[in-house]
Amino acid sequence: MNEAHKYMAAIIFMIPAIILTLVGYYRLFQKAGEKGWKALVPIYNFWVIIRLVGRPTWWIVLTIIPFVNLVFNIILIVELLKAFGKHRTYEHALGVIFSFVYIPYLGFNDKVKYLGPAKGQDLSKYEAQKTPAKEWADAIVFAVIAATLIRWMFMEAFTIPTPSMEKSLLVGDFLFVSKIHYGARTPETPLQIPLTHQKIWGTNIPSYLDWIRLPMFRLPGFTTVKRNDVVVFNHPTEFKYPVDLKTNYIKRCIAIPRDTIEVNNMQVYVNHKAAKNPAGMQYKYFIQTGELISDRVFKRYDITEKYKQSGGYLIFTRPSVASQLKQLSFIKSVRVLEETKGDAEAKIYPNAQKFKWNVDYYGPIVVPAKGMTIEINDSTLTLYGPVIDYYEGNDDVVISKGTLTIDGKKLNSYTFKQNYYWMMGDNRHNSEDSRFWGFVPKNHIVGKALFIWMSLDPDASLLHKVRWKRLFNVIH
């Protein structure tokens, strides 16, 4: 099965699963005396559930607070199941983990009736020994365990905080990222608070203890990282955290192991052939004008990154939009801001003093692959020395004057132990990516971005906050 078939198989599974779950909730809402369509409206459907289970309406706030909502939404689902007479733990597990099967089953089962909030039911048959405190504790523990397992093994929600992937992905997009495509990783740091990453929510207090560090293993996946996949990964150069707790980044995989990557005149080449450019790819332009340009004009051309400068504006946009701007009477010129070949950019990987590269003229460089062997000299150690030192699990690495010593033994060649990938943002002139920090090791790969489940415009008014057209869009 090739990659396209595997991807389609995942979509073929995911879309029906979502539809079946929504149909199930549609039927349950009808059984409870509500309009079925209310089950299909994000956030509002939870507000309806809150009323159906007899909880305070202010609980709706808890369904939209990041991290808190992961647990709380599961609690609400469990509460709804109880309202339909489902009180056993295995029934709750089915409703949360296998909702695409169990929720439709309940919805179309004529024997399942809406009984009202659990607190108004006769629960002696199920919970004779439970106090309200124990009931709450059981619900929270179950929700945390279920959410943690789902987040670790199957799927995790991410948000886009920066414009490095514009216009493919927008700031304010909320994504579901699949862990099962490439295989979930076992945790390196098991002593951490569930559903946290690096810090306890809203504080600078670490959410983990590094007293125990385990070797990471990857569970079997049904595909590997392919060119042009949109991938979530741990930032490779953030060494203050264990691998699984490094900051999550999202970029497009431009090159895979053994590929030769090069950027020439802003065009990416892979294996000496021009790579397909993403549809929404952006560059940096300078608009020369003596007039103030209103936000309304920028909005009309979908320009979200604009900065007033002497003599005009610095913007990030697509080439097609730049051509349209040139036709406006109040704009004198629109010029792409391209780097000059041979001018080294200070922060560029691996060494600006030895390789005169920049974001628009970069490489060529070969992406390391497991089993690939290189000769050791000053040039190869400049390119791959950080990889050998930081990501290969070697002890006592000494790199000096074109020589490599590992565990006291001087080597004339080196064979890589794992695969690596080259990641770049679609917003090519405003993306911190592999051009700045090099290769992404396989053990840093988190998952494959699948689809957008919510999108909020940070600059819009409350009534226009939701970008409705982006909801449930598949990520290409």
C-alpha positions in Angstrom: 0.0 0.0 0.0 1.6 3.3 -1.0 1.5 6.5 1.0 -1.5 8.0 -0.8 -3.5 4.8 -0.1 -2.5 4.8 3.5 -3.4 8.4 3.9 -6.8 7.9 2.3 -7.4 4.8 4.5 -6.9 7.0 7.6 -9.3 9.7 6.2 -11.8 7.0 5.3 -11.7 5.7 8.9 -11.6 9.2 10.6 -14.5 10.9 8.7 -17.1 8.1 9.2 -16.0 7.8 12.8 -16.7 11.5 13.4 -20.0 11.3 11.5 -21.2 8.3 13.4 -20.4 9.9 16.7 -22.3 13.1 15.8 -25.3 11.1 14.5 -25.3 9.2 17.8 -25.3 12.5 19.8 -28.0 13.8 17.5 -30.3 10.9 18.4 -29.5 11.2 22.1 -30.4 14.8 22.1 -33.7 14.0 20.4 -34.4 11.4 23.1 -33.8 14.0 25.8 -36.3 16.4 24.2 -33.8 18.6 22.5 -33.4 19.5 18.8 -31.0 17.1 17.2 -29.1 19.8 15.3 -27.9 21.3 18.7 -25.5 18.3 19.0 -23.7 19.4 15.9 -22.7 22.9 17.0 -19.3 23.1 18.8 -19.4 24.5 22.4 -23.2 25.0 22.2 -23.6 21.2 22.3 -21.7 21.1 25.6 -24.0 23.9 27.0 -27.0 21.7 26.2 -25.4 18.7 27.8 -24.7 20.7 30.9 -28.4 21.4 31.2 -29.4 17.8 30.4 -27.2 16.5 33.2 -28.4 19.1 35.7 -25.1 20.9 36.2 -24.6 24.7 36.6 -24.5 26.6 33.3 -21.2 28.3 34.3 -19.5 24.9 33.7 -19.5 25.9 30.0 -16.4 28.0 30.8 -14.5 24.8 31.8 -15.1 23.3 28.4 -13.1 26.0 26.6 -10.1 26.4 29.0 -7.1 24.7 27.4 -6.0 21.5 29.1 -8.8 21.7 31.7 -11.3 21.0 28.9 -9.6 17.7 28.0 -10.6 16.3 31.3 -13.9 18.2 31.8 -15.3 17.3 28.4 -14.8 13.6 29.2 -16.6 14.2 32.6 -19.5 15.7 30.8 -19.7 12.8 28.4 -19.8 10.4 31.4 -22.5 12.5 33.0 -24.6 12.3 29.8 -24.2 8.5 29.8 -25.4 8.4 33.4 -28.4 10.5 32.3 -29.3 7.6 30.0 -28.9 5.0 32.7 -25.3 4.0 31.9 -23.4 3.9 35.3 -20.9 1.1 34.9 -17.3 1.9 34.4 -17.0 -0.2 31.2 -19.9 1.7 29.7 -18.2 4.9 30.4 -15.0 3.6 28.8 -16.9 2.6 25.7 -18.6 6.0 25.5 -15.3 7.9 25.7 -12.8 5.7 23.9 -15.1 4.0 21.3 -17.7 6.7 21.0 -18.1 6.2 17.2 -19.6 2.8 18.0 -21.2 3.1 21.4 -22.9 6.5 21.1 -24.7 5.5 17.9 -25.7 2.2 19.6 -27.3 4.1 22.4 -28.9 6.6 20.1 -30.6 3.9 18.0 -31.4 1.5 20.8 -35.1 1.9 21.6 -34.6 0.5 25.1 -32.2 3.4 26.1 -34.2 6.2 27.5 -33.3 9.6 28.9 -33.8 9.4 32.7 -32.7 12.8 33.7 -29.6 13.9 35.8 -27.9 11.1 37.7 -28.5 12.8 41.0 -32.3 12.4 40.5 -32.1 8.6 39.7 -32.3 5.7 42.0 -28.7 4.6 41.9 -28.8 2.0 44.7 -28.3 -0.8 42.1 -25.0 0.7 41.0 -23.6 2.9 43.6 -24.9 1.9 47.0 -21.5 2.5 48.6 -20.6 5.7 46.9 -20.6 9.1 48.5 -20.8 12.2 46.4 -17.1 12.9 47.1 -16.1 9.4 45.9 -18.3 9.7 42.9 -16.6 12.9 41.9 -13.2 11.4 42.6 -14.0 8.3 40.4 -15.2 10.5 37.6 -12.1 12.7 37.6 -9.7 9.8 37.8 -11.5 8.0 35.0 -11.5 11.2 32.9 -7.8 11.8 33.4 -6.8 8.3 32.7 -9.0 8.1 29.5 -7.7 11.5 28.3 -4.1 10.6 29.0 -4.3 7.3 27.1 -6.1 9.0 24.1 -3.5 11.8 24.1 -0.6 9.5 24.3 -1.5 6.7 21.9 -4.0 8.0 19.4 -4.5 11.7 19.0 -3.6 15.0 20.5 -5.0 18.5 20.1 -2.5 21.3 19.1 -2.9 25.0 18.4 -1.0 27.2 15.9 0.7 30.0 17.9 2.9 31.6 15.2 2.6 32.5 11.5 5.4 30.2 10.2 2.9 28.0 8.3 0.7 30.8 6.8 -1.4 30.6 4.7 -1.5 26.8 4.9 -2.2 26.9 8.7 -3.3 30.1 10.4 -2.6 31.5 13.9 -5.6 30.3 15.9 -6.1 27.0 14.1 -6.7 24.1 16.4 -5.5 20.8 15.0 -5.9 17.1 15.7 -2.6 15.4 15.3 -2.4 11.6 14.9 0.0 9.6 17.0 -0.8 6.3 15.3 0.4 7.3 11.8 4.1 7.2 12.7 3.6 5.3 16.0 3.3 6.7 19.5 6.4 7.0 21.7 6.8 5.6 25.2 7.5 8.5 27.6 11.1 9.2 28.6 9.9 11.0 31.8 7.1 8.9 33.4 6.9 11.1 36.5 4.8 14.0 35.2 1.4 15.4 35.9 -1.0 14.0 33.3 -2.1 16.3 30.4 0.7 18.8 31.0 3.7 19.7 29.0 6.8 21.2 30.6 5.0 23.4 33.1 1.9 23.2 35.4 -0.9 25.2 33.7 -0.6 28.9 34.3 2.7 28.7 36.3 6.4 28.3 35.7 6.5 25.3 38.0 7.9 22.2 36.2 5.2 19.5 35.7 7.6 16.6 35.8 10.4 15.1 37.8 13.5 13.7 36.0 14.4 11.3 38.8 13.5 8.5 36.4 14.6 8.6 32.8 13.5 5.7 30.6 14.7 4.8 27.1 12.1 5.8 24.5 10.6 3.3 22.1 8.2 3.9 19.2 5.1 1.7 18.9 4.4 0.4 15.4 2.8 2.9 13.0 1.1 2.3 9.7 3.3 4.8 7.7 6.5 6.8 7.9 7.2 10.5 7.5 6.9 11.4 3.8 7.9 14.5 1.9 5.3 17.3 2.2 3.7 15.8 5.3 2.8 18.4 7.9 4.5 17.1 11.0 4.5 18.0 14.7 7.9 17.4 16.4 9.9 18.4 19.4 12.3 21.3 18.9 15.7 19.5 18.5 18.0 22.2 20.0 15.9 22.7 23.2 18.3 20.7 25.5 17.0 21.9 28.8 14.1 19.4 28.6 13.9 15.7 28.0 13.1 14.8 24.4 9.4 14.2 24.9 8.9 17.5 26.8 10.7 19.7 24.4 8.5 22.5 22.8 6.3 21.2 20.1 6.8 22.7 16.6 4.8 22.2 13.4 6.4 22.4 9.9 6.3 20.7 6.6 8.7 17.9 6.0 10.7 19.0 2.9 13.3 16.2 2.8 13.6 12.6 4.2 16.6 10.5 5.0 19.3 10.4 2.2 17.7 13.3 0.3 19.8 16.2 -0.9 18.2 19.5 0.1 19.1 22.9 -1.5 17.6 26.3 -1.7 18.5 28.4 -4.7 16.9 31.8 -5.5 14.1 31.1 -2.9 13.2 27.8 -4.6 13.7 24.5 -2.7 15.3 21.7 -4.6 15.2 18.1 -3.4 17.6 15.6 -5.1 18.4 18.4 -7.6 14.8 18.7 -8.7 12.5 21.7 -7.9 10.2 20.7 -5.1 6.5 21.4 -5.3 5.7 24.6 -3.5 2.8 24.7 -1.0 -0.3 26.5 -2.3 -0.2 29.1 0.5 3.5 29.7 0.5 4.5 33.3 1.5 7.6 35.5 1.1 8.7 38.8 2.5 7.9 42.0 0.4 8.5 45.7 0.7 5.6 47.9 -0.4 6.8 51.4 -1.4 4.2 54.0 -0.9 3.9 57.5 0.5 0.4 56.9 1.9 -1.1 55.1 4.9 -2.7 51.9 4.0 -5.8 51.0 6.0 -6.3 47.7 7.7 -9.3 47.2 5.5 -7.0 47.0 2.4 -4.7 44.5 4.1 -7.7 42.4 5.1 -9.1 42.5 1.6 -5.9 40.9 0.3 -5.6 38.5 3.3 -2.4 40.1 4.6 -2.1 39.5 8.4 1.6 40.3 8.8 2.3 43.9 8.0 4.8 46.4 9.5 5.0 50.1 8.9 8.4 51.3 7.9 10.0 54.4 6.4 8.8 54.8 2.9 6.2 52.0 3.0 5.4 48.6 4.6 7.1 45.3 5.2 4.6 42.5 4.5 4.5 38.7 4.2 2.2 37.4 1.5 1.9 35.1 -1.6 3.5 36.0 -5.0 0.0 36.1 -6.5 -1.1 38.7 -4.0 2.1 40.7 -4.5 1.2 40.9 -8.2 -2.2 42.3 -7.4 -0.8 44.9 -5.1 1.4 46.3 -7.9 -1.8 47.3 -9.8 -3.0 49.6 -7.0 -2.7 53.3 -7.8 -1.4 54.4 -4.4 1.5 51.8 -4.4 4.7 52.7 -6.2 6.3 49.3 -6.2 6.2 45.9 -4.5 9.6 44.3 -4.2 10.5 40.8 -2.8 13.2 41.0 -0.2 15.5 38.2 -1.3 18.9 37.5 0.3 22.1 37.7 -1.8 23.9 34.5 -2.8 27.1 34.2 -0.9 26.0 36.4 2.0 26.1 34.3 5.1 23.3 34.7 7.6 24.6 34.7 11.2 22.2 32.3 12.7 22.1 29.8 9.8 22.9 26.1 10.4 25.6 24.8 10.7 28.3 27.5 10.7 28.1 30.9 8.9 31.9 31.3 8.9 32.4 28.0 6.9 29.3 27.9 4.8 28.1 31.1 3.2 24.4 30.2 3.3 21.2 32.1 4.0 17.5 31.4 3.9 17.2 31.9 0.1 20.5 30.3 -0.9 21.2 27.2 1.2 23.0 24.0 0.7 23.3 21.5 -0.8 23.3 19.2 2.2 22.4 15.5 2.6 19.9 14.4 5.2 21.4 11.7 7.4 19.8 8.2 7.3 20.1 5.2 9.6 23.0 3.1 8.3 24.5 6.0 6.2 28.3 6.3 6.6 30.3 9.5 6.2 34.0 10.1 6.2 35.4 12.2 9.0 36.9 15.6 8.1 36.5 19.2 8.9 33.7 19.7 6.4 31.6 16.7 7.4 32.0 17.4 11.1 30.8 21.0 10.6 27.7 19.6 8.8 27.0 16.6 11.0 29.1 17.1 14.2 26.1 18.4 16.2 24.0 15.4 15.1 26.7 13.0 16.3 27.2 14.8 19.5 23.6 15.6 20.6 21.2 13.1 19.0 22.9 9.8 18.4 23.2 8.7 22.1 27.0 8.7 22.0 29.0 9.1 25.3 32.2 11.2 25.6 32.2 12.8 22.1 35.1 15.0 21.3 35.2 17.0 18.1 38.4 19.0 17.5 40.2 20.3 14.4 38.5 17.9 12.0 38.8 14.8 14.2 36.1 12.8 15.9 36.8 10.8 19.1 34.1 8.7 20.8 34.8 6.9 24.1 38.5 7.7 23.6 38.6 6.1 20.1 39.5 8.2 17.1 37.2 7.5 14.2 37.9 7.9 10.4 34.2 7.3 9.5 30.8 7.4 11.3 27.6 5.5 10.7 24.3 7.1 11.8 22.1 5.3 14.2 18.7 6.8 13.3 16.9 8.7 10.5 16.6 12.4 10.3 14.3 14.9 8.5 14.4 18.4 7.1 11.5 20.7 8.2 10.5 24.1 6.8 7.6 26.5 7.2 5.4 27.4 4.3 5.9 31.1 5.2 9.4 30.8 3.9 10.7 34.2 5.0 9.2 34.1 8.5 9.9 30.6 9.7 12.5 29.4 12.2 13.1 25.9 10.8 15.8 23.5 9.7 17.8 26.2 8.0 18.5 27.6 11.4 18.8 24.5 13.7 19.4 21.6 11.3 18.0 18.1 11.2 15.0 16.7 13.2 15.8 13.2 14.6 13.2 10.5 14.2 12.9 10.1 18.0 11.7 13.8 18.1 8.8 13.2 15.7 5.4 13.5 17.5 2.8 12.9 14.9 1.0 13.8 11.6 -1.3 16.8 11.4 -4.7 15.6 10.2 -7.4 18.2 10.2 -8.5 21.5 11.8 -11.3 21.0 14.3 -11.6 24.7 15.3 -10.2 28.0 14.1 -10.4 31.3 16.0 -9.3 34.6 14.4 -7.2 36.4 17.2 -7.9 39.8 15.5 -11.6 39.5 14.9 -14.5 40.7 17.0 -16.4 38.2 19.1 -19.2 37.7 16.6 -16.7 36.9 13.8 -14.2 35.1 15.9 -14.8 31.6 14.5 -13.5 30.9 11.0 -16.3 28.6 10.0 -15.0 27.7 6.6 -11.8 26.2 8.1 -13.6 23.8 10.5 -12.8 20.1 9.7 -10.6 21.0 6.8 -8.1 18.2 6.0 -4.4 19.4 6.2 -2.4 18.9 3.1 
